[in-house]
Amino acid sequence: MAEQQQAVVQAADPQPQAEAQHVEEQVKAKRAAVRKKSAKKAAKIILVRSKRKEAIARASAKAGSGRIFINGRNISSIENDVYRSVIEEPISLSNITRELAGRLEIKIRTTGGGASGQAQAIRSAIAKAISKFAETDTIRKEYMRYDRSLLVDDYRRVEPKKFNGPKARARNQTSYR
């Protein structure tokens, strides 16, 4: 009987229900704020991909201290000067690109192909990341005026080998004597 009276009192008193709704609204507001913060963080990371021959370079760039890492190693640890100069080409193009690269932290993972193809793929990935970070068309136009291959991947690939020959087009020699 006492339980029935408590149930009737709780049903008649709307205050606990209102408090429960208020708490639910607060929880929903906090969840929405967390989603907005995570969306802002996700928007600041730039992801680009570039290909050259069989080499693929994937770069992620975010606001940072101007460091560039290639496969977990700093760009200054590349021993071959020719490859390092190829990779640094989109950065050293102008003062604006130097300043933009100084505000970015770029991490690049590269796979496939040879050293030269990887260097050219990395070069293109860095240029794409910088031009995306700039959010204006001036950097893109400057890169296109200097060298179109910085922003546009080379679509050429090696032709597959066919039967009856050592290479894609070469055929075995025939002799009738």
C-alpha positions in Angstrom: 0.0 0.0 0.0 2.9 2.4 0.8 4.4 1.6 -2.6 1.2 2.6 -4.3 1.1 5.9 -2.5 4.7 6.7 -3.5 3.9 5.9 -7.1 0.8 8.2 -7.0 2.9 11.0 -5.4 5.7 10.6 -8.0 3.1 10.6 -10.8 1.5 13.8 -9.4 4.8 15.6 -8.9 6.3 16.7 -12.3 9.5 18.1 -10.8 11.6 14.9 -11.1 10.6 14.4 -14.7 11.6 18.0 -15.5 14.9 17.5 -13.8 15.5 14.4 -15.8 14.7 16.2 -19.1 17.0 19.1 -18.1 19.9 16.6 -17.4 19.3 14.9 -20.7 19.5 18.2 -22.6 22.8 19.1 -20.8 24.3 15.7 -21.9 23.1 16.2 -25.5 24.7 19.7 -25.5 28.0 18.4 -24.2 28.0 15.6 -26.8 27.3 18.2 -29.6 30.2 20.4 -28.3 32.6 17.4 -28.3 31.5 16.6 -31.9 32.1 20.2 -33.0 35.6 20.2 -31.5 36.5 16.9 -33.1 35.2 18.2 -36.5 37.4 21.3 -36.2 40.5 19.2 -35.4 39.8 16.9 -38.4 39.4 19.9 -40.7 42.9 21.1 -39.9 44.6 18.0 -41.2 45.3 17.9 -44.9 45.7 14.6 -46.6 47.1 14.3 -50.2 48.4 11.5 -52.4 50.8 11.6 -55.3 52.2 9.1 -57.8 55.2 8.9 -60.0 55.9 5.7 -62.0 55.4 2.9 -59.4 56.0 5.2 -56.4 53.2 6.4 -54.2 53.6 9.2 -51.6 50.9 9.9 -49.0 51.3 13.1 -47.0 49.4 14.4 -44.0 50.0 18.1 -43.1 48.8 20.1 -40.1 49.8 23.4 -38.5 53.1 23.0 -36.8 56.8 23.9 -36.6 57.8 23.5 -40.3 59.3 20.0 -40.0 59.1 17.4 -42.7 59.3 13.7 -42.0 59.7 11.1 -44.7 59.0 7.5 -43.6 59.6 8.7 -40.0 63.0 10.4 -40.7 63.7 14.1 -40.9 64.2 15.5 -44.4 67.7 16.7 -43.4 68.8 13.0 -43.0 68.6 12.3 -46.7 72.2 11.8 -47.8 71.8 12.1 -51.6 71.9 15.8 -52.4 70.2 15.5 -55.7 67.2 13.7 -54.2 67.0 16.2 -51.3 67.1 19.2 -53.7 64.3 17.5 -55.8 62.2 17.1 -52.6 62.8 20.6 -51.3 62.0 22.2 -54.7 58.4 23.1 -53.9 59.4 24.7 -50.6 62.3 26.8 -51.9 60.3 28.1 -54.9 59.5 31.5 -53.3 59.3 33.4 -50.0 55.6 32.7 -49.7 56.0 28.9 -50.1 58.9 29.0 -47.6 56.7 30.8 -45.1 53.7 28.4 -45.6 56.0 25.4 -45.3 57.4 26.9 -42.1 53.9 26.9 -40.6 53.2 23.2 -41.6 54.3 19.9 -40.2 54.3 17.4 -43.0 54.5 13.6 -42.6 55.0 11.5 -45.7 54.9 7.8 -46.2 56.2 6.5 -49.5 56.1 3.0 -51.0 57.0 1.3 -54.3 59.2 2.3 -57.2 62.8 3.4 -57.0 64.6 6.3 -55.2 64.1 8.8 -58.0 60.4 8.0 -58.5 59.8 8.3 -54.7 61.6 11.6 -54.6 59.4 13.0 -57.4 56.3 11.6 -55.8 57.3 13.2 -52.4 58.0 16.5 -54.2 54.5 16.5 -55.7 52.8 15.6 -52.4 54.6 18.5 -50.6 53.5 20.9 -53.3 49.9 19.7 -53.1 49.8 20.0 -49.3 51.2 23.5 -49.4 48.7 24.7 -52.1 45.8 23.1 -50.2 46.9 24.7 -46.9 47.2 28.2 -48.6 43.5 28.1 -49.5 44.1 30.7 -52.2 44.7 30.2 -55.9 48.0 32.2 -56.1 50.2 29.4 -54.8 48.6 26.9 -57.2 49.1 29.3 -60.1 52.7 29.9 -59.1 53.4 26.1 -59.0 51.6 25.6 -62.4 53.6 28.4 -64.0 56.9 26.9 -62.6 56.3 23.2 -63.3 52.9 21.5 -63.9 54.1 18.2 -62.6 54.2 19.6 -59.1 50.4 19.5 -58.9 49.4 17.1 -61.6 50.4 13.5 -61.4 52.1 11.8 -64.4 49.6 9.3 -65.7 52.1 7.3 -67.7 52.8 3.7 -66.6 54.9 0.9 -67.8 53.3 -1.2 -70.5 52.8 -4.8 -69.5 54.8 -7.5 -71.2 53.1 -9.6 -73.9 53.5 -13.2 -74.9 56.0 -14.2 -77.6 58.6 -11.6 -76.7 61.1 -10.4 -74.1 59.4 -7.0 -73.5 56.1 -5.2 -74.1 56.7 -4.5 -77.8 59.9 -6.4 -78.8 59.3 -9.8 -80.5 61.6 -12.8 -80.7 63.5 -13.0 -84.0 62.4 -15.6 -86.5 64.8 -17.4 -88.9 63.8 -19.5 -91.9 67.1 -21.2 -92.5 
